[in-house]
Amino acid sequence: MATASEWLAGARPRTLPAAIAPVLVGTGAAAHAGGAHLGRAVLATGVGIALQVAVNYANDYSDGVRGTDVDRVGPMRLTASGAAPPRQVRNAAFVSFAVASALGMWLIVLTGSWWLVAVGVLCIVGGWTYTGGRRPYGYLGLGEVGVFVFFGLVAVLGTTYTQLGHVTWLSAVGSVAIGLLACALLMVNNLRDIQTDALVGKRTLAVRIGDHRARRLYAVMVVLPVLLGAACVVVAPWSLLVLLLLTPAVLLAVGVLAGARGIALVPVLGGTGMLELAFGVLLGLGLAL
């Protein structure tokens, strides 16, 4: 029987910035256009966190029953370690998806934009089929595509839309930057597991392009967003605040390019998550000001 601390570890809290940062940027873009709404921002944050936890539990379950998580470093694997029965981990994912759905419906009712129900369904399907189902797209090297779309474009643009009633070019730029940082989180995670994934037939993007190219792509994914955020200076001068993150981004990139492997990449994963969260805070604040 898994303990509370093991369930918390299985939820992979280091990935939660990928759920919070998009809301900060999307709200900042809405504020810049004069339409920020705190209550709806809180609901959007709840949806994002619940979806992220659901995806993490779903991945734990699907990878565990497939046998691809047997020999891993990094965060707790509830299913593969035997700490929790697969059925319980799957049910935890379903409960988290249900929480995200309930909060999402509340947000949709407030906005009156019922077409967003279809977007929510796509998010849930995308979260489950990342590693679940007969042909999980995460095993085909398309994980970064899903993350970029759902935790970048949809999350930021959706946040702005539910507060403002439309999207702006600032929210579009922010969604690309946030999407790249979310992809960096996934890339460093898959880079850490590149050898074991290759052995069990999990063809992530890191496996497909190889260790060296994956490291260079990670470097682009953490540095380019800072430059994109700074480019918003043309209409939002305070967006230059994100340049404070250029040094941390470069340091993370250098560490990965220098060849950090295995367990040495665990703190890089945490650092990438904190970089995304800090980026969300600074760009969101810069746009709002």
C-alpha positions in Angstrom: 0.0 0.0 0.0 1.6 3.3 -1.1 2.0 6.0 1.5 0.9 9.5 1.1 4.4 10.7 0.4 4.8 8.0 -2.3 1.5 9.2 -3.9 2.8 12.7 -3.8 6.1 11.7 -5.4 4.1 9.7 -8.1 2.3 12.9 -9.0 5.7 14.4 -9.9 5.4 17.8 -8.4 8.5 19.0 -10.3 6.4 19.0 -13.5 3.6 21.2 -12.0 5.2 24.5 -13.2 4.1 23.3 -16.7 0.5 23.7 -15.4 0.9 27.1 -13.6 3.2 29.1 -15.9 0.8 29.1 -18.9 -2.0 30.6 -16.7 0.4 33.4 -15.5 1.4 34.3 -19.1 -2.2 34.0 -20.4 -3.5 36.2 -17.6 -0.7 38.7 -18.1 -1.7 39.0 -21.8 -5.3 39.5 -20.8 -4.3 42.2 -18.3 -2.3 44.0 -21.0 -5.5 44.2 -23.0 -7.5 45.3 -20.0 -9.5 42.1 -19.4 -7.8 40.1 -16.6 -10.2 38.1 -14.3 -8.7 36.7 -11.1 -11.4 34.1 -10.4 -11.2 32.6 -13.9 -7.4 32.6 -13.6 -7.7 30.6 -10.4 -10.1 28.1 -12.1 -7.7 27.8 -15.1 -4.8 27.0 -12.7 -6.9 24.3 -11.1 -7.7 22.8 -14.5 -4.0 22.8 -15.4 -2.8 21.3 -12.2 -5.4 18.6 -12.2 -4.6 17.7 -15.8 -0.9 17.6 -15.2 -1.3 15.3 -12.2 -3.8 13.1 -14.2 -1.2 12.8 -17.0 1.5 11.9 -14.6 -0.5 9.1 -13.0 -1.7 7.9 -16.4 1.9 7.7 -17.6 2.9 5.9 -14.4 0.1 3.4 -15.0 0.6 2.8 -18.7 4.4 2.7 -18.6 4.2 0.4 -15.5 1.8 -2.2 -17.1 3.9 -2.1 -20.3 7.0 -2.9 -18.3 8.9 0.2 -19.5 9.5 1.6 -16.0 11.2 -1.4 -14.5 14.7 0.1 -14.5 14.5 3.8 -14.0 16.1 6.7 -12.2 14.3 9.8 -11.1 10.8 10.2 -9.5 8.8 7.5 -7.8 7.0 5.0 -10.1 4.1 3.7 -8.2 3.1 0.9 -10.6 6.5 -0.4 -11.6 7.8 -0.3 -8.1 4.8 -2.3 -6.8 4.0 0.4 -4.2 0.5 0.6 -5.5 -1.6 -1.8 -7.6 -2.0 -0.7 -11.2 -5.8 -0.3 -10.8 -5.3 2.2 -8.0 -2.9 4.3 -10.1 -5.3 4.2 -13.1 -8.2 5.3 -10.8 -6.1 8.1 -9.4 -5.6 9.3 -13.0 -9.3 9.1 -13.7 -10.2 11.0 -10.5 -7.7 13.8 -11.5 -9.2 13.9 -15.0 -12.6 14.2 -13.4 -11.5 17.1 -11.2 -10.0 18.9 -14.3 -13.3 18.3 -16.2 -15.4 19.7 -13.3 -13.3 22.8 -13.0 -13.2 23.2 -16.7 -17.0 23.0 -17.0 -17.3 25.7 -14.3 -15.0 27.9 -16.4 -17.0 27.2 -19.5 -20.3 28.1 -17.9 -18.8 31.4 -16.8 -17.6 32.2 -20.3 -20.5 30.8 -22.2 -18.2 29.4 -24.8 -19.5 25.9 -25.1 -17.2 24.9 -27.9 -14.4 24.8 -25.3 -16.0 21.5 -24.2 -14.5 19.9 -27.4 -11.1 21.4 -26.5 -11.3 19.9 -23.0 -12.2 16.5 -24.4 -9.1 16.7 -26.7 -6.9 17.6 -23.8 -8.1 14.5 -21.8 -7.7 12.2 -24.8 -4.3 13.6 -25.5 -3.3 13.2 -21.9 -4.3 9.5 -21.8 -3.0 8.4 -25.2 0.4 9.9 -24.6 1.5 6.6 -23.1 -1.9 4.8 -23.0 -3.9 2.9 -25.6 -2.8 0.6 -28.4 -0.5 3.2 -30.2 0.6 5.8 -27.7 2.0 8.8 -29.5 4.7 9.3 -26.8 6.2 6.0 -28.0 6.4 7.3 -31.5 8.5 10.4 -30.8 5.5 12.8 -30.8 5.4 13.6 -27.1 6.9 17.0 -27.5 4.3 17.8 -30.1 1.5 17.0 -27.7 3.1 18.9 -24.9 3.7 22.0 -27.1 0.1 22.0 -28.2 -1.7 21.3 -24.9 0.6 22.8 -22.3 1.7 25.7 -24.5 -0.7 26.8 -27.2 -4.0 25.6 -25.6 -3.1 26.5 -22.0 -1.9 30.1 -22.7 -4.4 31.0 -25.4 -7.2 29.3 -23.5 -6.4 31.3 -20.4 -6.4 34.6 -22.3 -9.6 33.7 -24.2 -11.6 32.7 -21.1 -10.8 36.1 -19.5 -10.8 38.4 -22.5 -13.1 36.8 -25.0 -10.4 36.6 -27.7 -6.7 36.0 -28.0 -3.9 38.5 -28.7 -0.5 38.4 -30.4 1.1 38.7 -27.1 -0.6 35.6 -25.8 0.4 33.8 -29.0 4.1 34.7 -28.5 3.8 33.7 -24.9 2.1 30.4 -25.8 5.0 29.5 -28.1 7.6 30.4 -25.4 5.8 28.4 -22.7 5.3 25.5 -25.1 9.0 25.3 -25.7 9.8 25.3 -22.0 7.2 22.6 -21.4 8.9 20.6 -24.2 12.3 21.2 -22.4 10.9 19.5 -19.3 9.9 16.5 -21.3 13.1 16.4 -23.3 15.4 16.4 -20.2 13.2 13.7 -18.7 13.5 11.5 -21.9 17.2 12.3 -22.2 17.7 10.9 -18.8 15.9 7.7 -19.8 17.2 7.5 -23.3 19.1 4.2 -22.9 16.3 2.3 -21.0 13.6 3.7 -23.4 15.6 2.4 -26.4 15.9 -1.0 -24.9 12.1 -1.4 -24.3 11.1 0.1 -27.7 9.9 3.4 -26.4 10.9 5.6 -29.3 10.8 9.1 -27.8 12.1 12.1 -29.7 15.3 11.8 -27.7 15.8 8.2 -28.8 14.9 9.0 -32.4 17.3 11.9 -32.9 20.0 10.6 -30.6 21.8 11.8 -27.4 23.9 14.6 -29.0 21.0 16.2 -31.0 18.6 15.9 -28.1 21.0 17.9 -25.9 21.3 20.6 -28.5 17.6 20.8 -28.9 17.1 21.1 -25.1 19.5 24.0 -25.1 17.4 25.8 -27.8 14.2 25.0 -25.8 15.4 26.8 -22.7 17.2 29.8 -24.2 14.8 30.7 -27.1 11.8 31.3 -24.9 13.7 34.0 -22.9 14.4 35.8 -26.2 10.8 35.5 -27.3 9.6 36.9 -24.1 12.0 39.8 -24.4 10.7 40.5 -27.9 7.4 41.6 -26.4 9.2 44.8 -25.4 7.9 46.5 -28.5 4.5 46.9 -26.7 5.2 45.8 -23.2 8.5 47.4 -21.9 8.4 45.5 -18.6 8.6 42.2 -20.5 12.4 42.7 -20.4 12.2 41.3 -16.9 12.5 37.9 -18.5 16.1 38.7 -19.4 16.9 38.0 -15.7 16.4 34.4 -16.6 18.9 34.3 -19.5 21.8 33.3 -17.2 20.0 30.5 -15.5 18.7 29.2 -18.9 22.3 29.3 -20.3 23.6 27.5 -17.2 21.0 24.7 -17.6 21.8 24.4 -21.3 25.6 24.3 -20.6 25.1 21.6 -18.0 23.2 19.4 -20.4 25.5 20.1 -23.3 28.5 19.2 -21.1 27.1 15.6 -20.9 25.2 15.3 -17.6 23.6 11.8 -17.6 21.3 9.6 -15.5 20.7 10.8 -12.0 22.7 13.9 -12.7 19.8 15.1 -14.9 17.3 14.9 -12.0 18.3 18.4 -10.6 18.2 19.7 -14.2 14.6 18.5 -14.5 13.8 20.5 -11.3 15.8 23.5 -12.5 13.9 23.4 -15.8 10.6 23.4 -14.0 11.6 26.3 -11.8 12.8 28.2 -15.0 9.4 27.7 -16.6 7.6 28.9 -13.4 9.9 32.0 -13.1 9.4 32.7 -16.7 5.6 32.6 -16.2 5.9 34.9 -13.3 8.2 37.5 -14.9 6.5 37.5 -18.4 3.0 37.6 -16.9 4.0 40.4 -14.6 5.8 42.2 -17.4 2.8 42.1 -19.7 0.4 43.1 -16.9 2.5 46.2 -16.0 
